[in-house]
Amino acid sequence: MSSLSTDGPRAVAAPALSDEVADALAARVPVVALESTIIAHGLPRPRNLQVARELEQIVRDAGAVPATVAVLDGVPRVGLDKDQVERVAQDPSLRKLGFRDLAPALAAGASGATTVSGTAFLAARAGIRVFGTGGLGGVHRGWTEVQDESADLSLLARTRITVVCAGVKSILDVPATLQRLETLGIGVLGYGTDRFPGFYLTDSGEPVDWTVRAPDEVAAVMAAQDALGGHESALIVANPVAAEHQLDPELHDRVLAQALAAADREGVTGQAITPFLLAYLTEHTGGASLEANLAAVRGNVALAGAIAASWAERSR
């Protein structure tokens, strides 16, 4: 647990941009935000560092500049250099920072990897419009008893950023999450599909109302958001993992049911439930769920780069 400084405020007023990201934004070159939690907490070492570098290269291959986001020594950083990426991947003491954790982390001079909510906030604050990630958080199963809902949703309801993701994690209550997205006024587009993806699965079983089929169509919706005005909500681009890379649906359903039963049996609740279920899936699918996760992230990051390029072209 980090203690807060009593020597007066030390918080940085705005995110510190890497030179590459600052130059790209000034020149209206496409930029894609990337979260750091997947590096620090989502993958085993040393593979996490390999994946971090791979995702940044995928963004570059799409013609955009990667901006990995983290907080290091109390400074929110948008765009990390080689040494900083290595630190995020190798330092076991890094905390997990959602939006609500940012102010205490800055005041305490702490370091941490940013979740979807933390990343989206800092990226939008820096002027980045497109963010590529794996899956969103959402409404947890059994919400009527535990009222557990990810902070991602409320943050995205008031943050103008386009998030490319593979839907929400399938361990969640997907229909309830879609209902909350509607209630909060967060737009959802299915990319090349009229079905909402299920993170590890191409199809969660739920429909989406709007389908787009090209990056410039997404950019057109983004422009329409700005033209309409209203509250500064996000836009979700739900990009399904390719069918050949998804987790076998029967295996997914069987192991998830076992994981939920194990969590109930062992009394796992609150913030511990998501990492417990994800770890259970990884172990009991022989790592297949992790590979499906990575396939989804790669596809999302590539699409985010293409959307950022279309948005930059439209904004020039």
Buried (B, 14 or more C-beta within 10 A) or exposed (E): EBEBEEEEEEBEEEBBBBEBBBEBBEEEBBBBBBBBBBBBBBBEEEEBBEBBBBBBEBBEEBEBBBBBBBBBEBBBBBBBEEEBBBBBBBEEEBBBBBBEBBEBBBBBBBBBBBBBBBBBBBBBBBBBBBBBBBBBBBBBBBBEEEEBBBBBBBBBBBBBBBBBBBBBBBBBBBEBBBEBBEEBEBBBBBBEBEBBBBBBBBBBEBEBEEBBEEBBBBBBBBEEBEEEEEEEBBBBBBBBBEEEBBBBBEBBEEBBEEBBEBBEEEEBBEEEBBEBBBEBBBEBBEEBBBBBBBBBBBBBBBBBBBBBBBBBEEEE
